[in-house]
Amino acid sequence: MPFVVLYDANVLYRSTLRDLLIRVAQAGLVQAKWTDQILDEVFDNLTANRPDLDPAKLARTRDLMNRAVRDCLVTGYEPLIDAIDLPDPDDRHVLAAAIKARAQVIVTNNLKDFPPSTLETWDMEAKSPDDFILDQIDLSREAVYSAVQRIADSRENPPATFSNVLAMLERDGLVESAAALRP
């Protein structure tokens, strides 16, 4: 059975990175988890920062995400929140959900908000999306390469090539992963 990872809101914000993280889960490399609270954060920020995006399309994206990965939504974590101490109290719900889901990894861009000393108690670690995807490349380069190719194939307006998608992922912070996937 694949190991369990929890995706923080900041790694689900950018569409290309979100697409890759979901496709990695669909490929069976990991069991991806998130919560409605994490998705609220993603889509509230998208709505605030990108008023040009159609709210109906954002709602559809959220629905598609929840249908794309089997058993992705974590519930029942709320009682754990108050018992957790993190540098940013607003991130306690993320760790609470990771504990409830028995995640081994929290994928986040805010590594400083999840100190190793706190996560070790729960046998988990926080990883940047770049380090996380590098780990997946080590596990199955073919599966990750295929996920990137499927993203390129799905882009129609405008069309995208494999190299275009790597450039987008690089812009999203996956510098080492993009380099590792270049032919």
C-alpha positions in Angstrom: 0.0 0.0 0.0 1.4 3.5 -0.9 2.4 5.7 2.0 0.1 8.6 3.1 0.9 12.2 2.4 -1.0 15.3 3.3 -0.9 18.2 0.8 -0.9 21.7 2.5 -2.9 24.5 0.8 0.2 26.3 -0.5 1.1 23.3 -2.7 -2.4 23.0 -4.1 -2.7 26.7 -5.1 -0.8 26.7 -8.4 -2.7 24.6 -11.1 0.3 22.8 -12.7 1.8 21.7 -9.4 -1.7 20.7 -8.1 -2.2 18.7 -11.3 1.1 16.9 -10.8 0.5 16.1 -7.2 -2.9 14.7 -8.0 -1.5 12.6 -10.9 1.3 11.2 -8.6 -1.5 10.0 -6.3 -3.6 8.6 -9.2 -0.5 6.7 -10.3 -0.5 4.9 -7.0 2.8 6.3 -5.7 1.2 7.8 -2.7 -2.2 8.1 -1.0 -2.9 11.8 -1.1 -4.9 13.5 1.7 -6.3 17.0 2.3 -9.3 18.5 4.2 -12.2 20.8 3.4 -10.4 23.4 5.5 -7.3 23.1 3.4 -9.4 23.4 0.2 -11.2 26.4 1.6 -7.8 28.1 2.1 -6.8 27.2 -1.5 -10.0 28.4 -3.1 -10.5 31.5 -0.9 -7.0 32.6 -1.8 -7.6 31.9 -5.5 -10.8 33.9 -5.4 -9.1 36.8 -3.6 -6.0 36.9 -5.7 -7.5 36.0 -9.1 -10.9 37.8 -9.4 -10.7 37.0 -13.2 -11.3 33.3 -12.4 -14.9 32.1 -12.8 -16.2 31.0 -9.4 -18.2 28.1 -11.0 -15.0 26.8 -12.6 -13.2 27.0 -9.3 -16.0 25.1 -7.6 -15.8 22.5 -10.4 -12.0 22.2 -9.9 -12.5 21.6 -6.2 -15.1 18.9 -6.9 -12.9 17.2 -9.5 -10.0 17.2 -7.1 -12.1 15.4 -4.5 -13.3 12.9 -7.1 -9.8 12.4 -8.7 -8.2 10.8 -5.6 -10.1 8.1 -3.8 -10.5 8.6 0.0 -8.6 12.0 -0.1 -10.7 13.9 2.4 -9.7 13.7 6.1 -12.4 14.3 8.6 -12.6 14.1 12.4 -9.2 15.8 13.0 -10.7 18.9 14.7 -10.4 17.6 18.3 -6.6 17.3 17.9 -6.1 21.0 16.8 -6.0 22.6 20.3 -3.4 20.0 21.6 -0.9 20.9 18.8 1.8 23.6 19.2 3.3 25.0 16.1 5.2 28.3 15.3 2.1 29.4 13.3 -1.1 28.5 15.1 -3.0 28.7 11.8 -1.1 25.5 10.6 -2.3 23.4 13.5 -5.2 22.0 11.5 -2.8 20.7 8.9 -0.8 18.7 11.4 -4.0 17.6 13.1 -5.3 16.2 9.8 -1.9 14.6 9.0 -2.0 12.8 12.4 -5.6 11.7 11.9 -4.7 10.4 8.4 -1.6 8.7 9.7 0.5 10.6 7.1 4.2 10.1 6.9 4.8 13.3 5.0 3.3 16.8 4.9 4.1 18.4 1.5 4.3 22.1 2.1 6.2 25.2 1.1 6.2 26.4 4.7 8.8 24.0 6.1 9.7 26.4 9.0 6.1 26.1 10.3 6.5 22.4 10.8 9.6 21.9 12.9 11.2 18.4 12.7 11.2 18.1 16.6 7.4 18.4 16.6 6.8 16.1 13.6 9.2 13.4 14.9 6.7 12.8 17.7 4.2 11.6 15.1 6.7 9.7 12.9 6.3 12.2 10.1 8.3 14.9 8.2 7.6 18.0 6.2 9.0 18.1 2.7 9.0 20.8 0.0 7.1 19.9 -3.2 10.5 19.7 -5.0 12.0 17.2 -2.5 8.7 15.3 -2.5 8.6 14.9 -6.3 12.3 14.1 -6.4 11.5 11.2 -4.0 8.7 10.1 -6.4 11.2 10.2 -9.3 13.5 8.0 -7.3 10.6 5.5 -6.7 9.3 5.6 -10.3 10.8 8.0 -12.8 8.5 6.5 -15.4 5.3 7.2 -13.4 6.3 10.8 -12.8 7.4 11.4 -16.3 4.1 9.9 -17.5 2.2 12.2 -15.2 4.0 15.3 -16.7 3.3 14.0 -20.2 -0.4 13.5 -19.3 -0.6 17.1 -18.1 0.9 18.3 -21.4 -1.5 16.1 -23.3 -4.5 17.6 -21.4 -3.6 21.2 -22.1 -5.6 22.5 -25.1 -5.9 26.2 -24.7 -3.1 26.9 -25.2 -1.6 23.5 -26.1 1.5 22.5 -24.1 4.5 20.3 -24.6 6.4 18.2 -22.1 9.0 21.0 -22.0 6.3 23.7 -21.4 5.0 21.7 -18.4 8.5 21.3 -17.0 9.0 25.1 -17.3 5.7 25.7 -15.5 6.7 23.3 -12.7 10.1 25.0 -12.5 8.3 28.3 -12.1 6.2 26.7 -9.3 9.4 25.8 -7.4 10.2 22.3 -8.7 13.7 23.3 -10.0 15.5 20.1 -9.2 12.6 17.8 -10.1 12.2 19.6 -13.5 16.0 19.1 -14.1 15.8 15.4 -13.1 12.9 14.9 -15.7 14.6 16.6 -18.6 15.6 14.1 -21.3 
